[in-house]
Amino acid sequence: MVNLQIEQIPASEMANFSYLIYCPETHRGAVVDPSMYPQRSLDRAHELGVEIELLLNTHGHQDHIAGNSTILKHNQARWAGPVIELPQVDIPLEEGSCVELGQGRIEVLQTPGHTPGSLIFATGNSLITGDTLFVSRCGRADLPGSDVEALYNSLQRLKKLPVESVIYPGHDYGPTPTSTLGQELKHNEFLKCSDLESFIKLRMG
């Protein structure tokens, strides 16, 4: 199995990140959350000689999916995402789903809380965390469909993953554009909460 490459792409005035994931052997690629500036992902794929065959969404909020139609229009890409939020997808994704990309693989973790169907895409030691986990922060839990207890439980699950896991967040909200789980365990106050009550007080306060 080949290690997939990840390109982080600033994609909106709201500090969104989009991601281009591709197989270095076959140059088959996927765009994650194209956001407001999908052409940036298309341009980077062209520069690298990558053929985009998948569009992946971590969740259904407009700032993440706004560029979907541009990606799908310019490529024969199949659309994959959380079917409970995006019922029109070609490939429904949920906990335990696995997406083949060239000679690599993307595994899917369902991490509800920010939204009911929020997903994380895991490949190698990399985690594309959407709006579940940011560098130094976590996703909001005060929006329609959010569930602060579910978000707490999702973060508890992430805390058990390897500390060397690289975090690629959905927004550039932290002091650095990426981090590691080990760094977040040390410095992210939301991950350091010792119980649900303290998490709710911090997240909803």
Secondary structure, 3 states (H helix, E strand, C coil): CCCCEEEEEECCCCCEEEEEEECCCCCEEEEECCCCCHHHHHHHHHHHCCEEEEEECCCCCHHHHCCHHHHHHHCCCEEEEECCCCCCCCEEECCCCEEEECCEEEEEEECCCCCCCCEEEEECCEEEEECCEECCEECCCCCCCCCHHHHHHHHHHHCCCCCCCEEEECECCCCCCCEEHHHHHHHCHHHHCCCHHHHHHHHHC
